[in-house]
């Protein structure tokens, strides 16, 4: 390790009139910012669904539309970089609505002094990721800010996708009795970024799980359309994704701690640093809510796909504790898994 890790508190509770790091966590402060600052002024029934993407009808087609921004530090890390991450993250938001990606835009905010070769590497990775999916980058923009006003490269993307006939995914469709499926181990991305940033060494090559999920989603929906809702647990981790669904569906969720896969090096790093894997970001995982009669066939389809071969059943939806997520431990006790109030690991997506 290069030296002691310096953490700053992202949640100074006394500050109510300023933006703090926790507002970007995807947790409770992010939700409050959306509720108190943006939604009072942005009036749209589509926006009010608060999904990862907007799905709407347009001239007989159902389109998905999403936007995202990427501010990861460092720009290049084991398992990916900001360029491929921007493509995959946007495609995954479309995929969580069941959409096949069609087009992307790419906006770059560049800091004065950035090396052209660094930007070239980012663009090359972004183009390669788009070609592999495939999805077309069809428009974009570039702005430059003064040195010290940015952090090398920030990327904003917008994505458009096509939702197949018959596919309906929404938290509003989640019902008590539905089962909760997770596509693989959690926490890889957040811990890989932290390790790269702070020089933490692992005995194995832990890498970010950054990957596109549209193929996995298509495989799941090909087996059954009784998938109710999906989320990719990025900022705020699995906890935030589950809490969002529980709140918006008005249901309770119970998950089994022993069923949630976590790599040993991720678990060890979290224990050493006082972090909880449930709140650590992922960039290549999804959580799905599936009707009970279809869950086993969907799970089998996930396990046949490269992005879901470690998929597992982690819990169920219930009506006994509405809008709460409970975790049952191996010792038979339960605890509430709440929204993250601040941000464990700033700047990781």
C-alpha positions in Angstrom: 0.0 0.0 0.0 1.4 3.4 -0.9 0.3 5.1 2.4 -2.6 5.6 4.7 -5.9 6.1 2.9 -7.4 9.5 3.4 -11.2 9.5 3.7 -13.3 12.7 3.9 -16.8 12.7 5.3 -19.2 13.1 2.3 -22.1 13.9 4.6 -21.6 17.0 6.8 -25.1 16.8 8.4 -25.1 20.5 9.4 -24.8 21.6 5.8 -28.3 21.9 4.2 -27.7 24.7 1.7 -24.6 23.4 -0.2 -23.8 20.4 -2.4 -21.7 17.8 -0.7 -20.1 14.6 -2.1 -23.0 12.5 -0.7 -25.4 14.1 -3.2 -23.7 12.1 -5.9 -23.8 8.8 -4.0 -27.0 7.4 -5.5 -28.2 7.1 -1.9 -30.5 9.1 0.4 -29.0 12.5 -0.4 -29.3 11.9 -4.1 -33.0 11.0 -3.6 -33.5 14.1 -1.6 -31.9 16.3 -4.2 -34.1 14.8 -6.9 -37.2 15.2 -4.8 -36.6 18.7 -3.4 -34.7 20.5 -6.1 -35.5 19.0 -9.5 -38.9 17.3 -9.5 -40.8 20.4 -8.3 -39.8 22.2 -11.5 -39.7 19.3 -14.1 -43.2 18.2 -14.9 -43.6 14.9 -16.8 -45.4 11.7 -16.0 -42.6 9.8 -17.7 -40.0 11.4 -15.4 -42.2 10.8 -12.4 -41.6 7.0 -12.8 -38.0 7.6 -11.8 -36.7 4.7 -13.8 -33.1 4.5 -15.1 -34.5 5.4 -18.5 -37.6 7.0 -20.0 -39.7 4.6 -22.1 -42.4 6.1 -24.3 -44.3 5.5 -27.5 -43.3 7.3 -30.7 -45.0 6.6 -34.0 -45.8 3.0 -33.2 -42.5 2.2 -31.6 -41.5 2.0 -27.9 -38.3 3.8 -27.4 -36.0 4.0 -24.3 -34.1 7.2 -23.7 -31.4 7.8 -21.0 -28.6 10.1 -20.1 -25.6 9.7 -17.7 -22.3 11.3 -16.7 -19.0 9.7 -15.9 -16.4 11.2 -13.6 -14.4 8.2 -12.5 -10.9 8.6 -11.0 -8.5 7.3 -12.1 -9.4 7.4 -15.8 -7.8 4.0 -16.4 -8.2 1.1 -14.0 -7.9 -2.7 -14.0 -10.8 -4.0 -16.0 -11.7 -0.8 -17.9 -11.5 2.9 -18.2 -13.8 6.0 -18.4 -14.3 5.5 -22.1 -15.7 1.9 -22.1 -17.4 2.6 -18.8 -19.4 5.5 -20.4 -20.6 3.3 -23.2 -21.4 0.3 -21.0 -23.1 2.3 -18.3 -25.4 4.0 -20.8 -26.2 0.8 -22.6 -27.0 -0.9 -19.3 -29.5 1.9 -18.3 -31.3 1.2 -21.6 -31.1 -2.5 -21.0 -32.8 -2.2 -17.5 -35.8 -1.0 -19.5 -35.6 -4.1 -21.8 -34.3 -2.0 -24.7 -31.8 -2.9 -27.4 -29.3 -0.1 -27.8 -29.4 1.9 -31.1 -27.6 5.2 -30.7 -25.4 7.2 -28.3 -24.2 10.7 -28.0 -20.9 11.7 -26.3 -20.2 15.0 -24.6 -16.6 15.6 -23.3 -15.6 18.2 -20.7 -11.8 18.4 -20.9 -9.5 20.1 -18.4 -6.8 22.4 -19.8 -3.5 20.6 -19.8 -4.8 17.1 -20.5 -2.5 15.2 -22.7 -3.9 14.5 -26.2 -2.6 11.0 -26.0 -4.7 10.4 -22.9 -7.8 11.6 -24.7 -6.9 9.5 -27.7 -6.8 6.4 -25.5 -10.2 7.3 -24.0 -11.8 7.8 -27.4 -10.3 4.6 -28.8 -11.6 2.6 -25.9 -15.0 4.2 -26.2 -15.2 3.4 -30.0 -14.1 -0.1 -29.5 -16.7 -0.7 -26.8 -19.4 0.8 -29.1 -18.3 -1.4 -32.0 -18.4 -4.6 -29.8 -22.0 -4.0 -28.6 -22.8 -2.8 -31.4 -24.2 0.7 -30.9 -23.5 3.9 -32.9 -22.1 7.1 -31.5 -23.8 9.6 -33.7 -23.3 13.0 -32.2 -21.4 14.8 -29.4 -19.8 17.9 -28.0 -16.6 19.1 -26.5 -15.9 21.8 -23.9 -12.6 22.8 -22.3 -12.4 24.2 -18.7 -9.5 26.0 -17.1 -6.8 23.9 -15.4 -7.9 23.1 -11.9 -11.6 23.3 -12.8 -12.0 19.6 -13.9 -10.3 16.3 -13.4 -8.9 15.4 -16.8 -12.0 14.1 -18.6 -15.7 14.1 -17.7 -18.0 12.3 -20.2 -21.7 12.8 -20.6 -23.7 10.3 -22.7 -27.2 9.9 -24.0 -28.6 6.7 -25.3 -31.6 5.7 -27.4 -32.9 2.1 -27.6 -35.8 0.1 -29.0 -38.0 -1.8 -26.6 -39.4 -5.1 -28.1 -43.1 -5.7 -28.3 -44.5 -7.2 -25.1 -41.7 -6.1 -22.8 -42.9 -4.1 -19.8 -40.4 -3.5 -17.0 -41.3 -1.2 -14.1 -41.1 -1.1 -10.3 -44.9 -0.6 -10.4 -45.2 -4.2 -11.6 -43.4 -5.8 -8.7 -45.7 -7.8 -6.5 -45.4 -9.7 -3.2 -44.2 -13.2 -3.9 -41.9 -12.2 -6.7 -38.3 -13.5 -6.4 -35.1 -11.5 -6.5 -32.3 -12.6 -8.8 -28.7 -11.3 -8.8 -26.4 -11.8 -11.8 -23.2 -12.3 -9.9 -20.7 -11.1 -7.2 -21.1 -7.6 -5.9 -18.6 -4.9 -5.1 -15.9 -5.7 -7.7 -16.0 -2.3 -9.4 -15.9 -0.1 -6.4 -13.1 -2.0 -4.7 -11.0 -2.3 -7.9 -11.2 1.5 -8.3 -10.3 2.1 -4.7 -7.3 -0.4 -5.0 -6.1 1.4 -8.2 -6.4 4.8 -6.6 -4.8 3.9 -3.3 -2.2 1.3 -4.4 -3.8 -1.6 -2.5 -2.4 -5.0 -3.6 -4.5 -8.2 -3.8 -3.2 -11.7 -4.1 -5.4 -12.1 -7.2 -6.1 -9.8 -10.1 -9.3 -8.1 -8.9 -10.8 -6.1 -11.7 -13.8 -4.0 -12.3 -16.9 -5.8 -13.5 -17.6 -3.1 -16.1 -19.5 -4.8 -19.0 -22.6 -4.4 -21.2 -25.7 -6.2 -19.9 -28.0 -5.9 -22.9 -27.2 -9.5 -24.1 -28.0 -11.0 -20.7 -31.2 -9.1 -20.5 -32.3 -10.3 -23.9 -31.5 -13.9 -22.9 -33.7 -13.5 -19.8 -36.6 -11.9 -21.7 -36.4 -14.6 -24.4 -37.3 -17.2 -21.7 -40.1 -15.2 -20.0 -41.7 -11.8 -20.2 -42.7 -12.2 -16.5 -39.6 -10.3 -15.4 -41.2 -7.4 -13.5 -38.3 -5.0 -13.1 -34.5 -4.7 -13.3 -31.8 -2.4 -11.9 -28.1 -2.3 -12.3 -26.7 -1.6 -8.8 -24.2 1.1 -9.7 -23.9 4.1 -7.3 -25.1 3.1 -3.8 -24.7 -0.5 -4.7 -27.2 -3.3 -4.2 -28.7 -1.6 -1.2 -29.8 1.5 -3.1 -31.2 -0.6 -6.0 -33.3 -2.7 -3.7 -34.5 0.3 -1.7 -35.5 2.2 -4.8 -37.7 -0.8 -5.9 -39.2 -1.3 -2.5 -40.1 2.4 -2.2 -41.6 2.8 -5.6 -43.5 -0.5 -5.6 -44.7 0.0 -2.0 -43.5 -3.5 -1.0 -41.0 -5.1 1.3 -38.0 -7.1 0.3 -36.2 -9.8 2.3 -32.8 -10.9 1.2 -30.5 -13.7 2.4 -27.0 -12.6 3.3 -25.6 -16.1 2.7 -27.0 -16.1 -0.8 -25.3 -12.8 -1.9 -22.0 -13.6 -3.7 -19.0 -11.5 -2.7 -15.4 -12.3 -3.8 -13.1 -13.0 -0.9 -10.7 -10.1 -1.8 -13.7 -7.7 -2.0 -15.0 -9.0 1.4 -11.5 -8.7 2.9 -11.0 -5.2 1.6 -14.4 -4.1 2.9 -13.6 -5.6 6.3 -10.2 -3.9 6.4 -11.6 -0.5 5.4 -14.9 -0.6 7.3 -17.1 -0.8 4.2 -20.2 -2.8 3.5 -20.3 -4.7 0.1 -24.0 -4.0 -0.2 -23.2 -0.3 -0.7 -20.3 -0.7 -3.1 -20.8 0.2 -6.7 -21.0 -2.4 -9.5 -20.9 -1.7 -13.3 -21.6 -5.1 -14.8 -24.3 -6.7 -12.6 -28.1 -6.6 -12.5 -30.8 -7.4 -10.0 -34.1 -8.7 -11.4 -37.6 -9.1 -9.9 -39.3 -12.1 -11.5 -42.7 -13.7 -11.1 -42.3 -16.9 -8.9 -43.4 -19.3 -11.6 -40.8 -18.0 -14.1 -37.9 -17.5 -11.7 -36.1 -20.8 -12.1 -36.2 -20.7 -15.9 -35.0 -17.1 -16.0 -32.2 -18.0 -13.5 -31.2 -20.9 -15.7 -31.0 -18.6 -18.7 -28.9 -16.1 -16.8 -26.4 -18.9 -15.8 -26.0 -19.9 -19.5 -24.9 -16.4 -20.4 -21.3 -15.2 -19.8 -22.5 -12.2 -17.9 -24.7 -14.3 -15.6 -23.0 -17.6 -15.0 -22.8 -16.8 -11.2 -26.4 -15.7 -11.0 -28.3 -16.6 -7.8 -31.6 -16.3 -6.0 -31.1 -13.9 -3.1 -34.5 -13.1 -1.8 -38.2 -12.4 -2.2 -40.8 -9.6 -2.2 -43.2 -9.5 0.7 -46.1 -7.4 1.9 -45.2 -7.7 5.6 -42.8 -4.7 5.8 -43.7 -2.2 3.1 -40.9 0.0 1.7 -38.2 -1.7 3.8 -35.4 -4.0 2.8 -34.5 -6.6 5.4 -31.4 -8.8 5.4 -31.5 -12.2 7.1 -28.1 -13.2 8.5 -26.7 -16.8 8.7 -27.4 -16.5 12.5 -31.1 -16.2 12.0 -31.3 -12.5 12.9 -32.5 -9.7 10.6 -31.4 -6.1 10.1 -32.7 -3.2 8.0 -30.7 -2.5 4.9 -31.3 1.3 4.5 -30.3 3.7 1.8 -26.7 4.9 2.1 -26.9 8.4 3.7 -23.7 9.6 2.1 -21.1 8.0 -0.1 -18.6 5.3 0.9 -16.4 5.7 -2.2 -16.7 9.0 -4.1 -15.9 9.3 -7.8 -16.2 5.7 -8.9 -18.5 5.9 -11.9 
